[in-house]
Amino acid sequence: MKIIISLLSIITLTTTIYSQSIKKNYKGKNKFAYTATWENLETNTSFVDVYHMKTRRDFLPRGKQRVIYKYFPNPYIDTNTVFYIDSIFYPNFSKEHVVRQYTKNTNLNITSIFENKKELWFHPARNRMYILFELAPFPEVSRDTTAWKREVITGSNSYGALASSSIKSTYEQETTDNENYIVTATSTSKIGKVEAIYTYSNEFGFTEMEFWFFDKLHLTIEITKL
């Protein structure tokens, strides 16, 4: 009897640990608030922006879900920073056009997230100044490896001057206490290098993202589940 009880205890404990390690924080309907602090390292200026991410239950291929980003008008953006970002992709747009799009429009952006027992990654926000994420490593966390690589090719009919460009990323992951992960990633493109640090919690999902773009911009994103 003691042997059976001990065996059941081991099975229960193993199942609990395994379940914690593969908890799906984004499955089903969820909503997250992103607070983004943009810093221009060349002009020593900064501003804060807020947007929301919502996951939905959709009939998509296994492991995939729909992600909807909602952006809010922000009259306090640094116009020089957002114009610099947009000019990377669309050098012919006027500064007035870019600023008007960022300060007056509330819009949506629909992408996707992939999550299974081995890995989690998703397409980050893309509209407004977040188009810069196209040149950054995707937010990712792995449940069975500590280092990996990925290459993404931008769409041929999108991203303006950077259409059909290659972005190569490398990832290294460390576990802090079996519940939290720190993912350090670097991507390279013809524009330059982007460095990123992702903080992931088994309990809450991604809680913070930090980026350095081409030694010119620093971005810190704090994430709260609503």
TORPA-4810 file (N, C-alpha, C, O; in nm, 3 decimals):
<nodes>
NODE_1_0.083_-0.120_0.000_0.000_0.000_0.000_0.087_0.125_0.000_0.059_0.221_-0.072_M
NODE_2_0.196_0.124_0.084_0.284_0.239_0.089_0.350_0.265_-0.045_0.369_0.379_-0.086_K
NODE_3_0.384_0.154_-0.115_0.447_0.167_-0.247_0.351_0.232_-0.344_0.392_0.319_-0.422_I
NODE_4_0.224_0.192_-0.342_0.123_0.247_-0.432_0.102_0.395_-0.403_0.096_0.476_-0.496_I
NODE_5_0.092_0.432_-0.274_0.073_0.571_-0.236_0.192_0.656_-0.280_0.175_0.767_-0.331_I
NODE_6_0.314_0.602_-0.260_0.434_0.676_-0.299_0.438_0.696_-0.449_0.473_0.804_-0.498_S
NODE_7_0.400_0.589_-0.523_0.400_0.598_-0.668_0.299_0.702_-0.715_0.329_0.780_-0.805_L
NODE_8_0.180_0.704_-0.655_0.079_0.802_-0.690_0.127_0.944_-0.659_0.100_1.037_-0.734_L
NODE_9_0.198_0.958_-0.547_0.249_1.090_-0.510_0.349_1.140_-0.612_0.349_1.257_-0.649_S
NODE_10_0.437_1.049_-0.657_0.537_1.085_-0.758_0.469_1.125_-0.888_0.508_1.224_-0.950_I
NODE_11_0.368_1.049_-0.929_0.296_1.078_-1.053_0.228_1.214_-1.042_0.233_1.295_-1.135_I
NODE_12_0.163_1.239_-0.926_0.093_1.366_-0.906_0.190_1.483_-0.908_0.164_1.585_-0.971_T
NODE_13_0.305_1.468_-0.839_0.404_1.573_-0.835_0.461_1.600_-0.974_0.478_1.716_-1.014_L
NODE_14_0.492_1.494_-1.048_0.546_1.509_-1.182_0.447_1.579_-1.274_0.485_1.666_-1.352_T
NODE_15_0.319_1.540_-1.263_0.216_1.601_-1.346_0.203_1.749_-1.315_0.187_1.832_-1.405_T
NODE_16_0.210_1.783_-1.183_0.199_1.923_-1.143_0.313_2.006_-1.201_0.290_2.113_-1.257_T
NODE_17_0.436_1.956_-1.187_0.552_2.027_-1.239_0.543_2.041_-1.390_0.570_2.148_-1.445_I
NODE_18_0.504_1.932_-1.458_0.494_1.936_-1.604_0.387_2.034_-1.649_0.406_2.107_-1.746_Y
NODE_19_0.274_2.036_-1.577_0.167_2.128_-1.613_0.211_2.272_-1.597_0.176_2.358_-1.678_S
NODE_20_0.288_2.300_-1.491_0.336_2.436_-1.472_0.430_2.478_-1.583_0.430_2.594_-1.625_Q
NODE_21_0.510_2.382_-1.631_0.609_2.417_-1.731_0.548_2.441_-1.868_0.613_2.500_-1.955_S
NODE_22_0.425_2.397_-1.891_0.364_2.416_-2.022_0.234_2.497_-2.013_0.149_2.489_-2.101_I
NODE_23_0.221_2.574_-1.907_0.100_2.654_-1.891_0.084_2.749_-2.009_0.178_2.818_-2.048_K
NODE_24_-0.035_2.751_-2.065_-0.061_2.834_-2.183_-0.129_2.964_-2.140_-0.250_2.968_-2.118_K
NODE_25_-0.048_3.069_-2.128_-0.099_3.196_-2.078_-0.184_3.272_-2.180_-0.258_3.363_-2.142_N
NODE_26_-0.175_3.236_-2.306_-0.244_3.313_-2.409_-0.361_3.237_-2.472_-0.426_3.287_-2.564_Y
NODE_27_-0.388_3.118_-2.424_-0.495_3.037_-2.480_-0.631_3.098_-2.445_-0.654_3.138_-2.331_K
NODE_28_-0.721_3.104_-2.544_-0.855_3.156_-2.519_-0.859_3.308_-2.521_-0.776_3.373_-2.585_G
NODE_29_-0.955_3.364_-2.451_-0.975_3.509_-2.450_-0.894_3.572_-2.338_-0.914_3.541_-2.220_K
NODE_30_-0.803_3.662_-2.374_-0.722_3.734_-2.277_-0.701_3.877_-2.327_-0.715_3.905_-2.446_N
NODE_31_-0.667_3.965_-2.234_-0.640_4.103_-2.271_-0.521_4.153_-2.192_-0.511_4.130_-2.071_K
NODE_32_-0.430_4.223_-2.261_-0.308_4.274_-2.199_-0.290_4.421_-2.233_-0.322_4.465_-2.343_F
NODE_33_-0.237_4.496_-2.137_-0.204_4.637_-2.160_-0.053_4.650_-2.171_0.021_4.598_-2.087_A
NODE_34_-0.007_4.721_-2.274_0.135_4.745_-2.297_0.166_4.892_-2.274_0.106_4.980_-2.337_Y
NODE_35_0.258_4.920_-2.183_0.305_5.056_-2.161_0.446_5.066_-2.217_0.539_5.003_-2.166_T
NODE_36_0.461_5.146_-2.322_0.587_5.153_-2.395_0.655_5.288_-2.371_0.595_5.393_-2.394_A
NODE_37_0.779_5.284_-2.325_0.858_5.404_-2.306_0.967_5.410_-2.413_1.059_5.329_-2.415_T
NODE_38_0.954_5.508_-2.502_1.049_5.526_-2.612_1.152_5.631_-2.572_1.117_5.739_-2.526_W
NODE_39_1.280_5.599_-2.591_1.388_5.694_-2.564_1.474_5.710_-2.688_1.522_5.612_-2.745_E
NODE_40_1.494_5.833_-2.729_1.583_5.864_-2.840_1.721_5.892_-2.781_1.740_5.994_-2.714_N
NODE_41_1.817_5.804_-2.805_1.948_5.815_-2.743_2.032_5.927_-2.804_2.129_5.972_-2.743_L
NODE_42_1.995_5.972_-2.923_2.071_6.079_-2.988_2.025_6.218_-2.943_2.107_6.309_-2.927_E
NODE_43_1.895_6.233_-2.923_1.842_6.365_-2.885_1.809_6.375_-2.736_1.773_6.482_-2.686_T
NODE_44_1.821_6.261_-2.665_1.793_6.256_-2.522_1.649_6.299_-2.491_1.624_6.372_-2.395_N
NODE_45_1.556_6.253_-2.574_1.414_6.280_-2.554_1.340_6.148_-2.536_1.391_6.042_-2.573_T
NODE_46_1.221_6.154_-2.479_1.144_6.032_-2.455_0.996_6.062_-2.452_0.955_6.177_-2.435_S
NODE_47_0.914_5.957_-2.468_0.770_5.969_-2.453_0.713_5.831_-2.422_0.777_5.729_-2.447_F
NODE_48_0.592_5.830_-2.367_0.526_5.705_-2.327_0.404_5.683_-2.414_0.329_5.777_-2.443_V
NODE_49_0.383_5.559_-2.454_0.269_5.522_-2.538_0.203_5.398_-2.477_0.270_5.317_-2.412_D
NODE_50_0.073_5.383_-2.500_-0.002_5.268_-2.447_-0.082_5.203_-2.558_-0.144_5.271_-2.639_V
NODE_51_-0.080_5.070_-2.562_-0.168_4.997_-2.654_-0.210_4.866_-2.587_-0.150_4.823_-2.489_Y
NODE_52_-0.314_4.803_-2.641_-0.367_4.679_-2.584_-0.351_4.563_-2.681_-0.354_4.581_-2.803_H
NODE_53_-0.333_4.444_-2.624_-0.332_4.322_-2.705_-0.441_4.228_-2.653_-0.453_4.208_-2.533_M
NODE_54_-0.518_4.172_-2.743_-0.627_4.081_-2.706_-0.615_3.952_-2.785_-0.595_3.955_-2.907_K
NODE_55_-0.626_3.839_-2.718_-0.628_3.710_-2.787_-0.773_3.661_-2.799_-0.857_3.692_-2.715_T
NODE_56_-0.798_3.587_-2.905_-0.933_3.539_-2.933_-0.933_3.389_-2.953_-0.830_3.328_-2.983_R
NODE_57_-1.050_3.329_-2.936_-1.067_3.188_-2.972_-1.107_3.181_-3.118_-1.216_3.224_-3.155_R
NODE_58_-1.019_3.126_-3.201_-1.046_3.118_-3.345_-1.018_2.978_-3.395_-0.942_2.903_-3.334_D
NODE_59_-1.080_2.944_-3.506_-1.056_2.815_-3.568_-0.937_2.829_-3.664_-0.953_2.842_-3.786_F
NODE_60_-0.818_2.825_-3.605_-0.695_2.836_-3.681_-0.618_2.705_-3.671_-0.652_2.620_-3.588_L
NODE_61_-0.514_2.687_-3.753_-0.432_2.566_-3.740_-0.387_2.544_-3.596_-0.370_2.640_-3.521_P
NODE_62_-0.369_2.420_-3.559_-0.340_2.385_-3.419_-0.222_2.464_-3.364_-0.117_2.474_-3.428_R
NODE_63_-0.240_2.521_-3.246_-0.136_2.597_-3.181_-0.142_2.746_-3.209_-0.074_2.824_-3.143_G
NODE_64_-0.224_2.786_-3.308_-0.230_2.927_-3.346_-0.356_2.995_-3.294_-0.461_2.933_-3.282_K
NODE_65_-0.342_3.122_-3.263_-0.455_3.204_-3.222_-0.446_3.341_-3.285_-0.339_3.386_-3.325_Q
NODE_66_-0.559_3.407_-3.294_-0.562_3.542_-3.345_-0.523_3.641_-3.234_-0.561_3.623_-3.118_R
NODE_67_-0.448_3.742_-3.272_-0.409_3.849_-3.179_-0.453_3.981_-3.238_-0.429_4.009_-3.356_V
NODE_68_-0.518_4.064_-3.156_-0.563_4.196_-3.202_-0.498_4.303_-3.116_-0.509_4.301_-2.994_I
NODE_69_-0.430_4.396_-3.181_-0.371_4.509_-3.112_-0.457_4.633_-3.135_-0.502_4.659_-3.247_Y
NODE_70_-0.480_4.707_-3.028_-0.555_4.832_-3.040_-0.466_4.947_-2.997_-0.408_4.946_-2.889_K
NODE_71_-0.455_5.047_-3.085_-0.369_5.162_-3.059_-0.456_5.285_-3.027_-0.569_5.296_-3.074_Y
NODE_72_-0.401_5.374_-2.948_-0.474_5.493_-2.908_-0.399_5.618_-2.953_-0.276_5.619_-2.955_F
NODE_73_-0.471_5.723_-2.990_-0.405_5.848_-3.031_-0.314_5.900_-2.920_-0.347_5.888_-2.801_P
NODE_74_-0.201_5.956_-2.958_-0.108_6.008_-2.859_-0.055_6.143_-2.905_0.031_6.148_-2.992_N
NODE_75_-0.104_6.253_-2.848_-0.060_6.386_-2.890_0.077_6.425_-2.836_0.129_6.532_-2.866_P
NODE_76_0.137_6.336_-2.755_0.262_6.372_-2.688_0.383_6.296_-2.741_0.487_6.292_-2.675_Y
NODE_77_0.372_6.237_-2.859_0.485_6.164_-2.914_0.597_6.260_-2.952_0.574_6.378_-2.976_I
NODE_78_0.717_6.206_-2.958_0.832_6.282_-3.007_0.829_6.274_-3.159_0.857_6.169_-3.217_D
NODE_79_0.795_6.383_-3.224_0.775_6.381_-3.369_0.902_6.344_-3.446_0.894_6.278_-3.549_T
NODE_80_1.017_6.385_-3.396_1.142_6.350_-3.464_1.168_6.200_-3.460_1.217_6.141_-3.556_N
NODE_81_1.135_6.138_-3.346_1.157_5.993_-3.331_1.065_5.914_-3.424_1.111_5.824_-3.494_T
NODE_82_0.937_5.947_-3.424_0.844_5.869_-3.506_0.869_5.892_-3.655_0.848_5.802_-3.736_V
NODE_83_0.912_6.011_-3.691_0.942_6.035_-3.831_1.066_5.958_-3.874_1.072_5.908_-3.987_F
NODE_84_1.165_5.949_-3.786_1.285_5.869_-3.817_1.247_5.724_-3.840_1.295_5.661_-3.935_Y
NODE_85_1.161_5.669_-3.753_1.120_5.529_-3.767_1.048_5.506_-3.899_1.079_5.412_-3.972_I
NODE_86_0.951_5.592_-3.930_0.874_5.574_-4.053_0.960_5.591_-4.177_0.938_5.523_-4.278_D
NODE_87_1.058_5.681_-4.171_1.141_5.708_-4.289_1.229_5.589_-4.326_1.275_5.580_-4.440_S
NODE_88_1.254_5.499_-4.232_1.330_5.378_-4.264_1.256_5.294_-4.367_1.316_5.238_-4.458_I
NODE_89_1.124_5.286_-4.351_1.041_5.205_-4.439_0.983_5.286_-4.554_0.974_5.237_-4.667_F
NODE_90_0.944_5.410_-4.526_0.876_5.493_-4.626_0.944_5.630_-4.635_0.892_5.728_-4.583_Y
NODE_91_1.058_5.636_-4.701_1.136_5.760_-4.705_1.068_5.876_-4.777_1.111_5.991_-4.763_P
NODE_92_0.963_5.848_-4.855_0.897_5.955_-4.931_0.779_6.019_-4.858_0.721_6.116_-4.908_N
NODE_93_0.742_5.965_-4.741_0.631_6.024_-4.667_0.676_6.153_-4.600_0.790_6.164_-4.554_F
NODE_94_0.587_6.251_-4.595_0.619_6.377_-4.530_0.606_6.362_-4.379_0.535_6.275_-4.329_S
NODE_95_0.676_6.448_-4.307_0.670_6.444_-4.163_0.529_6.474_-4.113_0.484_6.415_-4.015_K
NODE_96_0.460_6.565_-4.179_0.324_6.601_-4.138_0.231_6.481_-4.150_0.145_6.460_-4.064_E
NODE_97_0.246_6.403_-4.257_0.162_6.286_-4.278_0.184_6.184_-4.166_0.089_6.130_-4.111_H
NODE_98_0.310_6.159_-4.134_0.343_6.060_-4.032_0.288_6.101_-3.896_0.224_6.020_-3.828_V
NODE_99_0.312_6.223_-3.856_0.267_6.271_-3.725_0.115_6.268_-3.716_0.060_6.233_-3.611_V
NODE_100_0.046_6.304_-3.823_-0.100_6.302_-3.824_-0.152_6.159_-3.801_-0.250_6.140_-3.728_R
NODE_101_-0.089_6.061_-3.863_-0.132_5.921_-3.847_-0.115_5.873_-3.702_-0.195_5.794_-3.653_Q
NODE_102_-0.010_5.922_-3.636_0.020_5.874_-3.502_-0.058_5.944_-3.392_-0.081_5.887_-3.286_Y
NODE_103_-0.100_6.067_-3.417_-0.163_6.144_-3.311_-0.315_6.146_-3.317_-0.380_6.178_-3.217_T
NODE_104_-0.373_6.113_-3.431_-0.517_6.130_-3.445_-0.595_6.000_-3.467_-0.717_5.997_-3.449_K
NODE_105_-0.526_5.894_-3.506_-0.599_5.772_-3.542_-0.597_5.668_-3.431_-0.492_5.640_-3.372_N
NODE_106_-0.713_5.611_-3.405_-0.723_5.491_-3.323_-0.747_5.375_-3.420_-0.846_5.375_-3.492_T
NODE_107_-0.657_5.279_-3.421_-0.674_5.172_-3.519_-0.638_5.036_-3.460_-0.589_5.025_-3.347_N
NODE_108_-0.664_4.933_-3.540_-0.640_4.795_-3.499_-0.536_4.730_-3.589_-0.516_4.771_-3.703_L
NODE_109_-0.472_4.629_-3.535_-0.373_4.551_-3.608_-0.395_4.405_-3.571_-0.393_4.372_-3.452_N
NODE_110_-0.416_4.318_-3.668_-0.444_4.177_-3.640_-0.326_4.092_-3.684_-0.284_4.096_-3.799_I
NODE_111_-0.271_4.014_-3.589_-0.162_3.923_-3.620_-0.196_3.787_-3.559_-0.314_3.753_-3.546_T
NODE_112_-0.095_3.709_-3.522_-0.123_3.577_-3.465_-0.017_3.539_-3.362_0.090_3.599_-3.355_S
NODE_113_-0.051_3.438_-3.283_0.037_3.385_-3.181_0.041_3.234_-3.196_-0.060_3.173_-3.230_I
NODE_114_0.157_3.173_-3.172_0.171_3.028_-3.180_0.222_2.978_-3.046_0.323_3.026_-2.995_F
NODE_115_0.150_2.881_-2.989_0.186_2.831_-2.857_0.154_2.682_-2.848_0.040_2.640_-2.870_E
NODE_116_0.257_2.601_-2.815_0.234_2.459_-2.790_0.321_2.415_-2.672_0.370_2.500_-2.597_N
NODE_117_0.342_2.285_-2.655_0.416_2.236_-2.540_0.564_2.269_-2.546_0.633_2.265_-2.443_K
NODE_118_0.614_2.301_-2.665_0.758_2.321_-2.680_0.799_2.467_-2.695_0.911_2.503_-2.657_K
NODE_119_0.712_2.551_-2.748_0.754_2.688_-2.775_0.635_2.784_-2.777_0.519_2.744_-2.789_E
NODE_120_0.669_2.910_-2.765_0.571_3.017_-2.774_0.634_3.133_-2.849_0.744_3.176_-2.815_L
NODE_121_0.567_3.182_-2.949_0.612_3.304_-3.017_0.491_3.374_-3.077_0.389_3.311_-3.103_W
NODE_122_0.504_3.502_-3.097_0.394_3.572_-3.163_0.444_3.692_-3.242_0.552_3.746_-3.217_F
NODE_123_0.362_3.731_-3.338_0.389_3.852_-3.416_0.360_3.971_-3.326_0.247_3.986_-3.279_H
NODE_124_0.457_4.055_-3.300_0.432_4.172_-3.215_0.351_4.277_-3.289_0.315_4.259_-3.405_P
NODE_125_0.324_4.386_-3.220_0.251_4.498_-3.282_0.326_4.546_-3.406_0.448_4.533_-3.414_A
NODE_126_0.252_4.600_-3.504_0.314_4.642_-3.629_0.279_4.785_-3.671_0.356_4.849_-3.743_R
NODE_127_0.166_4.836_-3.628_0.125_4.970_-3.674_0.203_5.080_-3.603_0.267_5.059_-3.500_N
NODE_128_0.194_5.202_-3.664_0.258_5.321_-3.609_0.407_5.295_-3.590_0.469_5.230_-3.674_R
NODE_129_0.468_5.346_-3.482_0.612_5.330_-3.464_0.652_5.185_-3.440_0.770_5.150_-3.448_M
NODE_130_0.553_5.100_-3.409_0.583_4.960_-3.382_0.613_4.882_-3.510_0.641_4.762_-3.504_Y
NODE_131_0.607_4.947_-3.624_0.653_4.884_-3.747_0.800_4.846_-3.733_0.849_4.758_-3.803_I
NODE_132_0.869_4.914_-3.643_1.010_4.885_-3.619_1.031_4.743_-3.566_1.141_4.688_-3.578_L
NODE_133_0.927_4.683_-3.506_0.938_4.546_-3.457_0.963_4.447_-3.570_1.008_4.335_-3.544_F
NODE_134_0.935_4.485_-3.694_0.960_4.396_-3.806_1.110_4.365_-3.817_1.148_4.262_-3.873_E
NODE_135_1.194_4.454_-3.765_1.339_4.434_-3.773_1.397_4.378_-3.644_1.519_4.363_-3.631_L
NODE_136_1.311_4.348_-3.547_1.354_4.297_-3.416_1.325_4.148_-3.404_1.242_4.095_-3.478_A
NODE_137_1.391_4.079_-3.312_1.358_3.938_-3.288_1.215_3.926_-3.237_1.170_4.008_-3.156_P
NODE_138_1.142_3.825_-3.284_1.008_3.801_-3.233_1.014_3.770_-3.083_1.113_3.712_-3.037_F
NODE_139_0.911_3.808_-3.006_0.902_3.760_-2.867_0.885_3.608_-2.868_0.788_3.556_-2.923_P
NODE_140_0.980_3.538_-2.808_0.977_3.391_-2.808_1.026_3.338_-2.675_1.104_3.402_-2.605_E
NODE_141_0.979_3.219_-2.640_1.031_3.144_-2.527_1.023_2.996_-2.564_0.928_2.953_-2.628_V
NODE_142_1.124_2.920_-2.523_1.129_2.778_-2.556_1.116_2.695_-2.430_1.160_2.736_-2.322_S
NODE_143_1.055_2.578_-2.445_1.040_2.489_-2.331_1.126_2.364_-2.343_1.116_2.274_-2.260_R
NODE_144_1.211_2.358_-2.447_1.297_2.240_-2.458_1.438_2.270_-2.510_1.512_2.178_-2.543_D
NODE_145_1.475_2.398_-2.519_1.611_2.432_-2.561_1.650_2.566_-2.501_1.564_2.642_-2.455_T
NODE_146_1.778_2.596_-2.503_1.825_2.722_-2.446_1.887_2.815_-2.550_1.924_2.927_-2.518_T
NODE_147_1.897_2.769_-2.674_1.952_2.853_-2.781_1.893_2.810_-2.914_1.881_2.691_-2.942_A
NODE_148_1.858_2.907_-2.996_1.801_2.877_-3.127_1.816_2.996_-3.221_1.854_3.106_-3.179_W
NODE_149_1.784_2.974_-3.349_1.794_3.078_-3.450_1.665_3.084_-3.531_1.590_2.986_-3.537_K
NODE_150_1.641_3.199_-3.593_1.524_3.213_-3.678_1.553_3.318_-3.786_1.623_3.416_-3.762_R
NODE_151_1.498_3.295_-3.904_1.508_3.395_-4.011_1.367_3.428_-4.060_1.286_3.339_-4.084_E
NODE_152_1.340_3.557_-4.074_1.210_3.605_-4.121_1.233_3.690_-4.246_1.326_3.770_-4.250_V
NODE_153_1.148_3.671_-4.346_1.153_3.752_-4.467_1.030_3.843_-4.469_0.917_3.794_-4.459_I
NODE_154_1.050_3.971_-4.480_0.936_4.063_-4.483_0.854_4.042_-4.611_0.906_3.994_-4.712_T
NODE_155_0.726_4.077_-4.605_0.637_4.058_-4.719_0.681_4.136_-4.841_0.739_4.244_-4.829_G
NODE_156_0.653_4.081_-4.957_0.695_4.147_-5.082_0.607_4.267_-5.116_0.647_4.352_-5.195_S
NODE_157_0.488_4.273_-5.057_0.396_4.383_-5.086_0.374_4.473_-4.965_0.275_4.546_-4.959_N
NODE_158_0.465_4.468_-4.870_0.450_4.550_-4.751_0.587_4.596_-4.702_0.691_4.551_-4.751_S
NODE_159_0.586_4.687_-4.606_0.708_4.739_-4.544_0.792_4.821_-4.640_0.913_4.835_-4.621_Y
NODE_160_0.729_4.876_-4.742_0.791_4.977_-4.826_0.929_4.942_-4.877_0.947_4.842_-4.946_G
NODE_161_1.026_5.025_-4.842_1.163_5.007_-4.890_1.228_4.880_-4.837_1.330_4.836_-4.891_A
NODE_162_1.172_4.821_-4.733_1.230_4.700_-4.675_1.151_4.574_-4.711_1.165_4.472_-4.644_L
NODE_163_1.068_4.581_-4.815_0.996_4.464_-4.861_1.095_4.355_-4.904_1.198_4.384_-4.964_A
NODE_164_1.061_4.230_-4.872_1.142_4.113_-4.909_1.282_4.116_-4.848_1.377_4.063_-4.906_S
NODE_165_1.294_4.177_-4.732_1.422_4.182_-4.663_1.437_4.065_-4.566_1.338_4.013_-4.516_S
NODE_166_1.560_4.024_-4.542_1.589_3.915_-4.449_1.626_3.970_-4.312_1.709_4.061_-4.300_S
NODE_167_1.564_3.914_-4.208_1.597_3.948_-4.070_1.637_3.818_-4.001_1.554_3.729_-3.984_I
NODE_168_1.762_3.809_-3.960_1.813_3.688_-3.895_1.828_3.714_-3.746_1.886_3.815_-3.705_K
NODE_169_1.776_3.621_-3.665_1.778_3.639_-3.520_1.840_3.519_-3.450_1.825_3.405_-3.494_S
NODE_170_1.909_3.546_-3.341_1.962_3.441_-3.254_1.908_3.463_-3.113_1.888_3.576_-3.069_T
NODE_171_1.884_3.352_-3.041_1.824_3.358_-2.908_1.906_3.275_-2.809_1.958_3.168_-2.842_Y
NODE_172_1.917_3.326_-2.686_1.972_3.252_-2.574_1.879_3.269_-2.455_1.835_3.380_-2.425_E
NODE_173_1.851_3.159_-2.387_1.751_3.162_-2.280_1.808_3.104_-2.151_1.877_3.002_-2.152_Q
NODE_174_1.779_3.171_-2.041_1.817_3.117_-1.911_1.695_3.115_-1.819_1.607_3.200_-1.830_E
NODE_175_1.693_3.018_-1.730_1.583_3.004_-1.634_1.629_3.057_-1.500_1.737_3.022_-1.453_T
NODE_176_1.550_3.142_-1.440_1.592_3.203_-1.314_1.551_3.120_-1.192_1.628_3.111_-1.096_T
NODE_177_1.432_3.059_-1.195_1.388_2.983_-1.077_1.284_2.877_-1.115_1.193_2.848_-1.037_D
NODE_178_1.299_2.822_-1.234_1.207_2.721_-1.288_1.069_2.777_-1.320_0.982_2.704_-1.368_N
NODE_179_1.048_2.904_-1.295_0.919_2.966_-1.323_0.933_3.087_-1.413_0.835_3.130_-1.475_E
NODE_180_1.052_3.143_-1.421_1.074_3.264_-1.499_1.191_3.244_-1.595_1.288_3.174_-1.564_N
NODE_181_1.180_3.307_-1.711_1.282_3.292_-1.814_1.327_3.430_-1.863_1.247_3.522_-1.875_Y
NODE_182_1.456_3.440_-1.889_1.512_3.559_-1.951_1.565_3.519_-2.088_1.654_3.434_-2.099_I
NODE_183_1.510_3.578_-2.192_1.551_3.548_-2.328_1.625_3.668_-2.385_1.569_3.777_-2.395_V
NODE_184_1.750_3.648_-2.423_1.831_3.753_-2.484_1.843_3.724_-2.632_1.883_3.614_-2.671_T
NODE_185_1.808_3.821_-2.715_1.803_3.796_-2.859_1.867_3.913_-2.936_1.867_4.027_-2.890_A
NODE_186_1.921_3.880_-3.052_1.979_3.981_-3.141_1.936_3.952_-3.283_1.939_3.838_-3.328_T
NODE_187_1.895_4.056_-3.355_1.860_4.039_-3.495_1.944_4.134_-3.580_1.985_4.241_-3.535_S
NODE_188_1.968_4.093_-3.703_2.044_4.176_-3.796_1.968_4.185_-3.928_1.907_4.088_-3.974_T
NODE_189_1.973_4.303_-3.987_1.913_4.328_-4.119_2.003_4.427_-4.190_2.108_4.465_-4.137_S
NODE_190_1.965_4.469_-4.307_2.048_4.564_-4.380_2.047_4.703_-4.316_2.129_4.788_-4.351_K
NODE_191_1.954_4.727_-4.223_1.951_4.854_-4.151_2.050_4.855_-4.035_2.107_4.959_-4.001_I
NODE_192_2.069_4.737_-3.973_2.160_4.730_-3.860_2.118_4.624_-3.760_2.045_4.531_-3.793_G
NODE_193_2.165_4.640_-3.636_2.144_4.540_-3.532_2.039_4.587_-3.431_2.035_4.704_-3.394_K
NODE_194_1.955_4.492_-3.388_1.856_4.517_-3.283_1.880_4.415_-3.173_1.888_4.295_-3.200_V
NODE_195_1.892_4.462_-3.050_1.907_4.374_-2.936_1.781_4.377_-2.852_1.718_4.482_-2.837_E
NODE_196_1.744_4.262_-2.796_1.620_4.254_-2.718_1.638_4.163_-2.597_1.715_4.067_-2.601_A
NODE_197_1.568_4.195_-2.490_1.561_4.109_-2.372_1.413_4.090_-2.337_1.340_4.186_-2.317_I
NODE_198_1.371_3.963_-2.330_1.233_3.930_-2.298_1.228_3.861_-2.162_1.303_3.767_-2.136_Y
NODE_199_1.140_3.909_-2.076_1.119_3.846_-1.945_0.985_3.773_-1.949_0.881_3.833_-1.975_T
NODE_200_0.991_3.643_-1.922_0.871_3.559_-1.932_0.845_3.489_-1.799_0.937_3.435_-1.738_Y
NODE_201_0.719_3.490_-1.757_0.678_3.424_-1.634_0.579_3.313_-1.667_0.485_3.334_-1.744_S
NODE_202_0.598_3.196_-1.608_0.502_3.088_-1.630_0.364_3.126_-1.579_0.263_3.074_-1.626_N
NODE_203_0.360_3.215_-1.482_0.231_3.254_-1.422_0.158_3.359_-1.506_0.036_3.353_-1.519_E
NODE_204_0.233_3.455_-1.563_0.169_3.569_-1.628_0.200_3.583_-1.777_0.138_3.665_-1.845_F
NODE_205_0.295_3.505_-1.830_0.337_3.523_-1.969_0.449_3.626_-1.977_0.521_3.645_-1.880_G
NODE_206_0.463_3.693_-2.090_0.564_3.799_-2.103_0.525_3.917_-2.015_0.412_3.966_-2.019_F
NODE_207_0.620_3.962_-1.934_0.592_4.074_-1.844_0.671_4.200_-1.880_0.632_4.311_-1.844_T
NODE_208_0.782_4.182_-1.950_0.862_4.298_-1.991_0.941_4.266_-2.117_0.987_4.153_-2.136_E
NODE_209_0.956_4.367_-2.202_1.037_4.356_-2.322_1.123_4.481_-2.332_1.076_4.592_-2.308_M
NODE_210_1.250_4.461_-2.367_1.341_4.575_-2.379_1.418_4.565_-2.509_1.465_4.457_-2.546_E
NODE_211_1.430_4.678_-2.581_1.493_4.679_-2.712_1.593_4.793_-2.725_1.575_4.900_-2.667_F
NODE_212_1.699_4.767_-2.803_1.793_4.871_-2.845_1.800_4.865_-2.997_1.846_4.765_-3.053_W
NODE_213_1.755_4.971_-3.064_1.749_4.974_-3.209_1.865_5.056_-3.266_1.870_5.178_-3.251_F
NODE_214_1.958_4.988_-3.333_2.064_5.052_-3.411_2.144_5.154_-3.330_2.197_5.249_-3.388_F
NODE_215_2.154_5.136_-3.199_2.225_5.229_-3.111_2.164_5.370_-3.112_2.230_5.467_-3.075_D
NODE_216_2.037_5.380_-3.155_1.972_5.511_-3.162_1.849_5.521_-3.073_1.820_5.627_-3.017_K
NODE_217_1.775_5.410_-3.062_1.651_5.413_-2.984_1.652_5.304_-2.878_1.702_5.194_-2.901_L
NODE_218_1.596_5.335_-2.764_1.579_5.238_-2.655_1.431_5.233_-2.622_1.368_5.336_-2.602_H
NODE_219_1.377_5.112_-2.615_1.235_5.093_-2.588_1.216_4.993_-2.476_1.271_4.883_-2.480_L
NODE_220_1.138_5.031_-2.377_1.103_4.941_-2.267_0.952_4.925_-2.263_0.879_5.024_-2.261_T
NODE_221_0.906_4.800_-2.263_0.762_4.772_-2.260_0.729_4.691_-2.136_0.785_4.584_-2.114_I
NODE_222_0.638_4.743_-2.056_0.587_4.671_-1.941_0.447_4.621_-1.974_0.365_4.695_-2.028_E
NODE_223_0.420_4.495_-1.941_0.296_4.430_-1.981_0.215_4.388_-1.859_0.268_4.326_-1.766_I
NODE_224_0.088_4.421_-1.860_-0.003_4.386_-1.752_-0.122_4.310_-1.808_-0.180_4.352_-1.908_T
NODE_225_-0.157_4.200_-1.745_-0.275_4.126_-1.788_-0.399_4.191_-1.727_-0.406_4.213_-1.606_K
NODE_226_-0.497_4.221_-1.812_-0.617_4.290_-1.766_-0.729_4.191_-1.731_-0.837_4.232_-1.690_L
</nodes>
